[in-house]
Amino acid sequence: MRALRALLFNVLFFGGTALLCISMIPLMACGRKASQFVGHAWCVLTQFALNHSVGMYKRITGLENLPDGPCILVAKHQSAWETLTFHTVVPDPAYILKKELIKIPLVGQFLHLSGQIAVDRSAGGSALKDMIKGASQALKENRQVIIFPEGTRTPPGSSRPYHPGVYALYKAFPDIKVIPVAVNSGMFWGKDSFMKYGGRVTMELMPPIEHGLDRKTFMKEIKTRIDTRTRELETEAQREFNLPMLTSADIAAEEEANQEKTS
């Protein structure tokens, strides 16, 4: 039954995405907010499909930590789920994303026109400058900048380094709140996984990081907060919904290496 529900969602997801993009092509000429509306509509419809096909619902906690107006959200990235969920949590998100996504037919054009911040990760120092420039423009427009500091989706239980771009944002905008965000979405919708599992996926917005920290202290603090709370949410989801641990071979290798170090 789970496999059939997952199949239904995948058909709705890919088919619906194509139909929405094609039907909304005329809005490309109507400015950034019109393209942002398309992104919001896609996210709402995908959440609806998740609810009614596989029984996957969202649970957002810590909204009291979200300020009115611009902020920087630093989030764990385990699944496509959080990329679409932020669009239903904050009013005008600006995602920092890899430039390759802009090349996706139609989807990429909507991403570009809606003012997302595309970064060429192979460009080194200039990529960091482009990111700061794009974030500065978005924050001036009263938007919410979203960055995934690990740079890619990571499976539950993983512990990967955070890229320095998150500190560059923190330092460049000392008057903007930087909010850590934990999720357990990978327990329900794994990276590149056909299967989707029912239950309540949690996104938790934590209190903002205090400003004035040096680079080493900031990087340790934000990683500890996000990773620790994420592990707790993963454990809660596994216990509450009897989920498999959707980990990958690299985690098993990592755990084996850690055991060898301690033995």
N, C-alpha and C positions, 0 to 999 in steps of 0.2 A: 504493500500500500504506500509506504514512504517513497519508493522508487517511482510509482505512478504519479504521485503528487509532485515530485521533483520534476518529472518529465513535463507535466502540465505547466508548472511555473516557467521552465526553460522555454517552452513554446510561446507562452504569453510574453515573456521578457524580451526575447529576441525579435519575435514578430511584432510586438507592440512598439518596441523601440524604432524599428524600421518604419512602421506606419506613421508614428508620431512625427518623426523627423521629416518624412516626405510631405505630410499634410501641413506642416508648419513652415515650410520653405518661404512662403510669402512674408513671414514675420522677420526674416533676415534683414529686410530693408527698413525695419521700423525702430532701429536703435538697440542699445545694450539691454535695456530693461525688458524689451520684448523677447530677446533671446534668453534672458535670465528666466522669464516666465516659462519658456519651453522647458528649460532645465527643471524648474520647480514642478511643472506638470508631470514630467517624466518620473520624477522621484515619488510624487504622490501616487501615481498610477502603479508604480512598481511596488510600493508598500501595500497598496490594495491587493495586488496580485499575490504577494507573499502571504498576506493575512488569509486570503480565501482559497489558496491552493495548498500550501504546506502548513498553514496555521502558525506562521512566524509573526509575532507582534513586537512592537518596540516598547521599551520602558526607559524613560529619560529621567534621571535624577540630578539634583544639584543645580536646577535652573536658577535658583536664587543667587548663584555665583556668576551668572551671565549679565554683564552690564547692558544698559541701554546704549546703543551706538556701537562704535568701533571697538574691536578687541582682536587678540591673536589667540587662536585655539590650537593647542599642540596635542595631537591625538595619536593614540595607538592605532595601527592600521593592520587589521586582520582579514578584512573582507571588503567586497564591493558595498556591503550593507552601510557602513558609516559614510561612504561618499554620497550616497543618496539620502541618508537620514539627516545629515547636517542641513540639507536644503529645507527640511521640514522643522528644524529647530531654531535656526537663525534667519533673519529676514532677507539678507543679501550677501551670501557667502562668496568669497574669492579664494578659490583653491590654488595652492601652489602645486603644480603638476608637471610631469615630464613633457617636453616638447613633442615627443613622438605621438602623444594623444591627439594633438591638433591635426595630425595627418589622416586621422580616421574620417572616411567620407561622411559628410553631413554632420555627424556628431562632433567632429573636430571643428567644423565651422561654427557651430553653435557655441562650443566652448570658447573659441576665440572671440566671437562677437559679444558674448555675455561678460567679457572682461576677466576671465580666469587668467592666472599668472603662470604662463608656460616658461619653463626653464630648460636650457640645453645643458644637461648634466656633464657633458663632455667638454664644456667650455672653460672649466676651471674657475679662476677668479672673476672673469666677466659674468659668469652665471650668477654668482653671488650678488654682483652689482645689479644685474637685471632683476633679480628677485627683490632686492631692497627697493628698487625703483617702482616695480609693480605693486609691492605691498604699500608703499608710501601713497601712491595714487588711490588705491582701494580704501585705505584708512581715511584719506581726505574726503572720500565719497561716503563716509559713515558706514563702511562695510565691515564684515567680519572675515579676517584672514585665517585660513585653515592650512596648517602644515602637518605632514606626517613625517616626523623626524627620522624614522628608520629608512625612509626613501622607497619602501616597497611593502607589500602585504607580507606579514609574518604570521606563521601558524601559532596556535595556542601553546604556551609553555616556552616559547623561544625568548632569548635575551640577546638582542643584537645592538650594536653601538648606535648612538644617535648622531646624525650628521651635524657639523658645526653651524649649518645655516640657521638652525633654531636659535642659537646664541646671537647670531648676527641680527636677527629680528629683535630679540630681547634688548640688545644694546642700542640699536638704531632708534627705537621708539620707547624711550623711558617713561613716557606718560600714558602708555597704552597697557591695559591689563593683559597679562599672559596667563591663560587658563589651561591647566593640564586636563586631558580627557582620557578616561579609561573605557574600554569596551570589551565585551566577550563574544563579539560577533563570529569569530572564527570557530566557535563551538557549534554554530548553527549553519554557517555558510562558509566552508573552507575555501582557500585559494585554489582556483581551477578545479573545484569539486563539482561534479554533477549533482550529488546529493545535497538536499536542503532539509533541515530538521525543524520541526515545530517547537514553539516555546516563546518565552519573552526574552528578547535580546536586550541587554542593558547597555546604555551609554551614560556615564557619570561624569558630570562637569564638577571639577574640584576647585577649591579656593585658589585665587590667583597667586602666582609666585611673586614674592616681594622683589622690588627693584633694588639695584645697587650691588648685586652679587657679582663676584668675579667669574670668569669663564668656567673654571674647574668646579667651583661650588655650584654654579647654576646647572651645569650639565649633569652633575651627580644628583642634585635635588630633583630636577624634573624627571629624570629617568627612574629614580627610586620611587617617586610618587606614582607615576603612571604604571610602571611594571608591577609594583606591589599590589596596587588596587586591581589591576587587570587579572593577576593570578587569583585574587580572592573572588572576583566575579566569575572566572572560569570554573573554579571549584564549586561555587554556588549553583551555576547552571548545570554542571554535570550531575550534581546531587539532586537538584529539583526536577530535571527533565530526563534523567537517565540517558545522557548523551554519550556517544563515543568520543574519545579524545582525538580530534582531527589534527594530529601532528604529522610531521614529515620526517624523512630519513635523516635530515641534517640535525634535527633535535635529538634523535636517538644517538647519533654520533657525538653530539655535544655533551649529552648526559654521560656517555661512556667515558669520554675524555675527562670530565670532571671527577668521575669516580676513580679513575686511574691516578689523578693528582692527589686525591685524599687518601688513597690506600697505601 
